[in-house]
Structures are given as C-alpha cells and as structure tokens.
C-alpha cells in the first residue's frame, strides 16, 4: 500500500524548503510534489497554502517527524 503524506505550508518558499529538507532528512528517493491550494472563495494568489505531497510506498516515514518538519515553517501534517 502506498501511503501519501500531505504537509500544508503557508507559502511557496516554505513548501520548497520543506520539500528539500524532507529529501535530505528522510533520504527520500522521489522528490515531493508541490501543489498550490487556493483557499475556498479566494482569488488572490496571496491567499493560498502550498501542499508538499510525500509518497511513502514502504510506510517507513514517521508522521510526527513530518509534522515537526512542517511546524518549523509554520505548517502542519494533514491528518489522513
């Protein structure tokens, strides 16, 4: 089963940094995917969160460690 972790970050810069740190810190073989997530009803690009999607095919990543990483950038790990 392929587990997918979704980290929510406040802006693109934070998302890019978290994605790179996730690769370095957890030894990921696949780059996390970055996705812009506009807030409901908002058209302004400034009102967007960014998602860092981390694939975990072997279910070896610790959720609390991912949440801690996101928290370093004012983000969080989305509950499954």
N, C-alpha and C positions, 0 to 999 in steps of 0.2 A: 504494500500500500504506500502511495506517495503522499507524505504529509506536506502541506503548504503552510508556512508561517507568514503572517501579514503584519508588518510593522508600520505604524502610522506616524508620520513625521509632519512638522508644521510647514516646511518649505522644501524646495528642490535641493538647495545646498545641503541641508541637514540629511536629506534622503541619500544624496550621492555619497556623503561622508560615511553614513551608516552602512551603506552597501559595500563600500570599500573595506571598512573595518570588519564587517561580517566575514568577508572573504579571508582577510588576514587572520582574524582572531579564531575563526572556527575551521579554517582550512577548506573552505568550500571549493568544489571543483567546477561549479557552474555559477556564473555571475547572477546576482539577484536582479530581478526585473523591477524597474521603476515605473510607477503609474501615477498620473495626476488624478486626484479625486476631488472634483469640484463639490463644494458643499451645496446641499439642496437649496434651490431658489436663488443661488448667487451666480452672477455672470462675470463678476470681477475676478481676474486672474489672481489677484492677491488673496482672495478668499478660497484658497484651495489647499487641501492637505495632499501630501505625497505618500504613496504606499511603496514599501520595499517588500517584494514578494520573494521569499526564500524557499526554494524547493528542498525537501528533506526526504529523499527516497529511501534512506536506510533508517529513518527515525532515530537519528543519533544526536540531534541538537536539543539542548536543554531550554525549555521555554522561559524559565526565569532568567537565564543568561541573555537570551534575546531581548527580553523585556528590560533588563538592566541596560543593555546597549542602547536601546531606543530611548530610555529615560535620560541618558547622558545628553541627548539632543532634544529634550522636551517632548518626547514621543512615547509611544506605548506599543505593546504587542496586542493585537486584536485577538479577542477570545474566539476559539473555533466555533 
